[in-house]
Amino acid sequence: MHGLGLEQQVVDPGAYVRTVERFREMRVVLPTFAELADPDRIPPHLAAAVAAVEPDAPAPLNLFRCHWHDGPDRRTRVPVPEHVVLPRSLTGVDARIVVALGDRFPMIASHKVLAAYACLAPRIVTGQFDPTRDRAIWPSTGNYCRGGVAISRIMGCRGVAVLPEGMSRARFEWLERWVAEPEDIVRTPGTESNVKEIYDRCAVLARDPENVIFNQFSEFPNHLIHRVVTGPALERVFRSMRSLEPNLRLAAFVSATGSAGTIGAGSHLKEVFDARIVAVEALECPTMLRNGHGEHNIQGIGDKHIPLIHDVMRTDLVVAVSDRATDRLDVLFGSPVGREYLVRRRHVPAALVSGLRSFGLSSICNVLAAIKTAKHLGLGPDDVVVTVATDGAAMYDTERVHAEARYFPDGFDAVAAGEVFGEHLLGAGTDDMLELTVAERQRVFDLGYYTWVEQQGVPLADFDARRRPEFWDGLLDLVPAWDAMIDELNARVALRRET
């Protein structure tokens, strides 16, 4: 596919030389994809240097923390990625719902920083992006553009965030602290559902040749990094559980589609464990489920189109979750009254209830979809459903205030907590779900035509090539090629520094 950053050789030697000089000045060293998949491969001298760096600092060494093995203090490294296993007292199902915690990642406390790095690094090492000249444009509904701005800053280039004006205030406050100039925050009309408006603004920005658009919905490195890094990380979590209980079976991987980056981890888990891949979307905008449209507040999952990087033909189920459920559960999980109810009345362990602060709105959405999946498939105590918490509740404090005022105008008390728990956790049903037959997969796949071929100009042959598993598996060959180029760039930076 041409024009999508998949080259494996230096395209612009001049840009490459200038990158070497800039990285020498800023002391930037790039981690390989292999090192992020297995941080034990990071050279000891670099690992020691990383340990001395504050995890939220705009420091180049924090690139080596962009993996799933950061500990609860976000400084130390742990052998098994941080995760929680939700008990039946919370989920109402016998199956183990396992949630990997994305708020351990550096700088933005979300695993989207991993995707941003994966998209920029290949452009850097192939000379397709000149950090001394180009601006990195990061279209997103929040976390990816924050990750892009952070990665841009520590790589010595200018990052521009493009996101809907109606996103949470915490996102904008973070961006205001990190961008080089106020105009580097571009607000587009609408909220979570208004992805087309983001594309339209990027089309205008792309008229300037020094603006490079890193569209997470069409950047295949976003898919690849999750297949080769997130997938093995989740495999490690499951194997650690199975080492204690050999009868466990990985039944499904659940992920809200959003940009369809994270769901790429499912390809790895399907290959290794034959796990089902479950795609999740908002019920208020049931694009995959019903060819529908609408607006919702599950910030971080996108909608109204099928991302170019979604391997639709490997997807097994579609689940829709309502933002009414995620908003109300966010109040339950985030309020003192709600947490007390969970501990005292539902007997959920206090430590786990405290850990629910690691669940943002899309994380709650993933948990609900995992519960619905367990019920739909009739899973039992030996079955494991794994999902991810993209970010934590801290990103939605203002949203929680709005939700409490909207849904509980008379105040949120123990009675309201019980109603929310009963309706949205114990009462989660198997409605608004669809097992994808071959015909249904073809239908969902074809929905992407209107966005990518008609609107964004992707050649039809390139669009259709994505139907075949060989296309997606062939992308894996890019990873060792890019890793070799990362090693080469690092060597050149070190050589220039010595001379």
Backbone hydrogen bonds, N-H to C=O, Kabsch-Sander energy under -0.5 kcal/mol:
donor,donor_aa,acceptor,acceptor_aa,energy
4,L,1,M,-0.7
11,V,126,T,-3.7
12,D,126,T,-0.7
16,Y,12,D,-2.0
17,V,13,P,-2.4
18,R,14,G,-2.2
19,T,15,A,-2.0
20,V,16,Y,-2.2
21,E,17,V,-2.0
22,R,18,R,-2.5
23,F,19,T,-2.9
24,R,20,V,-2.0
25,E,21,E,-2.3
26,M,22,R,-2.2
27,R,23,F,-1.0
28,V,23,F,-2.2
29,V,27,R,-0.5
36,L,32,T,-1.7
37,A,33,F,-2.0
38,D,34,A,-1.8
41,R,38,D,-2.6
42,I,39,P,-1.7
46,L,43,P,-0.8
47,A,43,P,-2.5
48,A,44,P,-2.4
49,A,45,H,-1.5
50,V,46,L,-2.7
51,A,47,A,-1.7
52,A,48,A,-0.6
52,A,49,A,-0.9
53,V,50,V,-2.1
57,A,54,E,-1.9
59,A,57,A,-2.3
62,N,59,A,-2.2
63,L,60,P,-2.1
64,F,61,L,-1.8
65,R,62,N,-1.7
66,C,63,L,-1.4
67,H,65,R,-2.4
70,D,67,H,-0.6
71,G,76,T,-3.3
74,R,71,G,-2.0
78,V,69,H,-2.9
82,E,68,W,-0.7
84,V,99,V,-2.0
86,L,84,V,-0.6
86,L,97,I,-3.0
90,L,87,P,-1.6
91,T,87,P,-2.3
92,G,88,R,-2.5
96,R,383,D,-2.7
97,I,86,L,-0.8
97,I,95,A,-0.6
98,V,96,R,-0.7
98,V,385,V,-2.9
99,V,84,V,-2.8
100,A,98,V,-0.5
100,A,387,T,-2.5
101,L,82,E,-2.2
102,G,100,A,-0.7
102,G,389,A,-2.5
104,R,101,L,-0.7
105,F,102,G,-1.5
107,M,55,P,-1.5
108,I,106,P,-3.1
109,A,105,F,-0.7
111,H,390,T,-1.2
113,V,110,S,-1.4
114,L,111,H,-1.3
115,A,111,H,-0.9
116,A,112,K,-2.2
117,Y,113,V,-2.0
118,A,114,L,-2.2
119,C,115,A,-1.8
120,L,116,A,-2.0
121,A,117,Y,-2.8
123,R,119,C,-0.6
124,I,120,L,-2.1
125,V,121,A,-2.4
126,T,122,P,-1.2
127,G,124,I,-1.5
128,Q,123,R,-2.2
129,F,123,R,-1.3
133,R,130,D,-1.8
134,D,130,D,-3.1
135,R,210,E,-3.4
136,A,158,R,-3.0
137,I,135,R,-0.6
137,I,212,V,-3.0
138,W,136,A,-0.6
138,W,160,V,-3.4
140,S,162,V,-2.7
146,R,142,G,-1.5
147,G,143,N,-2.6
148,G,144,Y,-2.7
149,V,145,C,-2.3
150,A,146,R,-2.3
151,I,147,G,-2.8
152,S,148,G,-2.6
153,R,149,V,-2.3
154,I,150,A,-2.1
155,M,151,I,-1.1
155,M,152,S,-0.6
156,G,153,R,-1.3
157,C,152,S,-2.7
158,R,134,D,-0.8
160,V,136,A,-3.2
161,A,184,D,-2.7
162,V,138,W,-2.2
163,L,161,A,-0.5
163,L,186,V,-2.4
165,E,188,T,-3.1
166,G,190,G,-2.1
167,M,164,P,-1.4
171,R,168,S,-0.8
172,F,168,S,-1.1
173,E,169,R,-2.4
174,W,170,A,-2.1
175,L,171,R,-2.3
176,E,172,F,-2.6
177,R,173,E,-1.0
177,R,174,W,-0.8
178,W,174,W,-1.0
178,W,175,L,-0.7
179,V,175,L,-2.5
184,D,181,E,-2.2
185,I,182,P,-1.6
186,V,161,A,-3.5
186,V,184,D,-0.6
187,R,185,I,-0.6
188,T,163,L,-2.0
194,N,191,T,-1.8
195,V,193,S,-1.3
198,I,194,N,-0.7
198,I,195,V,-0.6
199,Y,195,V,-2.1
200,D,196,K,-2.4
201,R,197,E,-1.9
202,C,198,I,-2.3
203,A,199,Y,-2.2
204,V,200,D,-1.4
205,L,201,R,-2.4
206,A,202,C,-2.5
207,R,204,V,-1.4
208,D,205,L,-1.6
211,N,208,D,-2.3
212,V,135,R,-3.0
212,V,210,E,-0.6
213,I,211,N,-0.6
214,F,137,I,-2.9
214,F,212,V,-0.5
215,N,213,I,-0.8
216,Q,139,P,-0.6
216,Q,214,F,-0.9
218,S,215,N,-2.2
219,E,215,N,-1.1
220,F,218,S,-0.9
222,N,219,E,-1.8
223,H,219,E,-0.7
224,L,220,F,-2.7
225,I,221,P,-2.7
226,H,222,N,-0.9
227,R,223,H,-1.9
228,V,224,L,-2.7
229,V,225,I,-1.6
230,T,225,I,-1.0
231,G,226,H,-2.8
233,A,229,V,-1.7
234,L,230,T,-2.5
235,E,231,G,-2.2
236,R,232,P,-2.2
237,V,233,A,-1.8
238,F,234,L,-2.4
239,R,235,E,-2.9
240,S,236,R,-1.9
241,M,237,V,-1.5
242,R,238,F,-2.7
243,S,239,R,-1.7
244,L,241,M,-1.2
245,E,241,M,-1.7
248,L,245,E,-2.0
249,R,382,D,-2.7
251,A,249,R,-1.1
251,A,384,V,-2.2
252,A,384,V,-1.3
253,F,276,R,-2.9
254,V,386,V,-2.4
255,S,278,V,-2.4
257,T,280,V,-2.3
258,G,301,I,-1.2
260,A,257,T,-4.5
264,G,261,G,-2.0
265,A,262,T,-2.4
266,G,263,I,-1.5
267,S,264,G,-1.2
268,H,264,G,-0.7
269,L,265,A,-1.9
270,K,266,G,-2.7
271,E,267,S,-1.9
272,V,268,H,-2.3
273,F,269,L,-2.4
274,D,270,K,-1.6
275,A,269,L,-1.2
276,R,251,A,-2.4
278,V,253,F,-2.9
278,V,276,R,-0.6
279,A,277,I,-0.5
279,A,317,L,-2.8
280,V,255,S,-1.7
281,E,319,V,-2.2
283,L,321,V,-2.4
285,C,282,A,-1.5
287,T,285,C,-2.1
290,R,286,P,-2.6
291,N,287,T,-1.6
292,G,286,P,-2.2
299,Q,297,N,-2.0
301,I,298,I,-1.3
308,L,217,F,-1.0
309,I,217,F,-1.5
310,H,307,P,-1.5
311,D,309,I,-0.7
312,V,310,H,-2.1
314,R,311,D,-1.5
315,T,312,V,-1.9
316,D,277,I,-2.5
317,L,277,I,-1.8
318,V,434,L,-2.3
319,V,279,A,-2.6
320,A,432,D,-2.4
321,V,281,E,-2.2
325,A,322,S,-0.5
326,T,322,S,-1.6
327,D,323,D,-2.7
328,R,324,R,-1.8
329,L,325,A,-2.5
330,D,326,T,-1.8
331,V,327,D,-1.3
332,L,328,R,-2.1
333,F,329,L,-3.2
334,G,330,D,-1.8
335,S,331,V,-1.3
339,R,335,S,-2.5
340,E,336,P,-2.3
341,Y,337,V,-2.2
342,L,338,G,-2.2
343,V,339,R,-1.9
344,R,340,E,-3.0
345,R,341,Y,-2.1
346,R,341,Y,-1.4
348,V,342,L,-2.6
353,V,349,P,-2.2
354,S,350,A,-2.5
355,G,351,A,-1.5
356,L,352,L,-0.6
356,L,353,V,-1.2
357,R,354,S,-1.3
358,S,355,G,-2.1
359,F,356,L,-1.9
360,G,358,S,-0.7
360,G,391,D,-1.9
362,S,299,Q,-0.6
364,I,360,G,-2.3
365,C,361,L,-2.0
366,N,362,S,-2.1
367,V,363,S,-2.1
368,L,364,I,-2.6
369,A,365,C,-2.3
370,A,366,N,-2.1
371,I,367,V,-2.3
372,K,368,L,-2.5
373,T,369,A,-2.4
374,A,370,A,-2.4
375,K,371,I,-2.2
376,H,372,K,-2.7
377,L,373,T,-2.6
378,G,374,A,-0.6
378,G,375,K,-0.6
379,L,374,A,-2.4
383,D,380,G,-1.9
384,V,249,R,-2.6
385,V,96,R,-3.1
386,V,252,A,-2.3
387,T,98,V,-2.6
389,A,100,A,-3.1
390,T,388,V,-0.7
392,G,109,A,-0.5
393,A,357,R,-2.7
394,A,357,R,-0.5
395,M,392,G,-1.2
396,Y,393,A,-2.4
397,D,394,A,-0.8
400,R,396,Y,-2.3
401,V,397,D,-1.6
402,H,398,T,-2.0
403,A,399,E,-2.6
404,E,400,R,-2.4
405,A,401,V,-2.0
406,R,402,H,-2.2
407,Y,403,A,-2.9
408,F,404,E,-2.0
411,G,408,F,-2.3
413,D,411,G,-0.8
417,A,413,D,-2.4
418,G,414,A,-2.2
419,E,415,V,-2.1
420,V,416,A,-2.5
421,F,417,A,-2.6
422,G,418,G,-2.6
423,E,419,E,-2.6
424,H,420,V,-2.5
425,L,421,F,-1.8
426,L,421,F,-1.9
427,G,422,G,-1.1
428,A,425,L,-1.1
434,L,318,V,-2.2
436,L,316,D,-3.0
437,T,435,E,-0.7
441,R,437,T,-2.5
442,Q,438,V,-2.2
443,R,439,A,-2.0
444,V,440,E,-2.5
445,F,441,R,-2.8
446,D,442,Q,-2.6
447,L,443,R,-1.1
448,G,444,V,-0.6
448,G,445,F,-1.5
449,Y,446,D,-1.5
450,Y,447,L,-0.7
451,T,447,L,-0.5
452,W,448,G,-2.5
453,V,449,Y,-1.9
454,E,449,Y,-1.8
455,Q,450,Y,-1.0
456,Q,451,T,-1.7
457,G,453,V,-0.6
458,V,452,W,-3.4
463,F,459,P,-2.4
464,D,460,L,-2.9
465,A,461,A,-1.7
466,R,462,D,-0.6
466,R,463,F,-1.1
467,R,464,D,-2.2
468,R,465,A,-1.4
471,F,468,R,-1.0
472,W,468,R,-1.0
473,D,469,P,-2.8
474,G,470,E,-2.0
475,L,471,F,-1.0
476,L,472,W,-0.5
476,L,473,D,-1.1
477,D,474,G,-1.5
478,L,475,L,-1.9
479,V,476,L,-1.0
481,A,477,D,-1.0
482,W,478,L,-2.9
483,D,479,V,-2.6
484,A,480,P,-2.1
485,M,481,A,-1.6
486,I,482,W,-2.4
487,D,483,D,-2.5
488,E,484,A,-2.0
489,L,485,M,-2.5
490,N,486,I,-2.7
491,A,487,D,-2.2
492,R,488,E,-2.2
493,V,489,L,-2.6
494,A,490,N,-2.4
495,L,491,A,-2.4
496,R,492,R,-2.5
497,R,493,V,-1.9
498,E,494,A,-2.0
499,T,495,L,-1.8
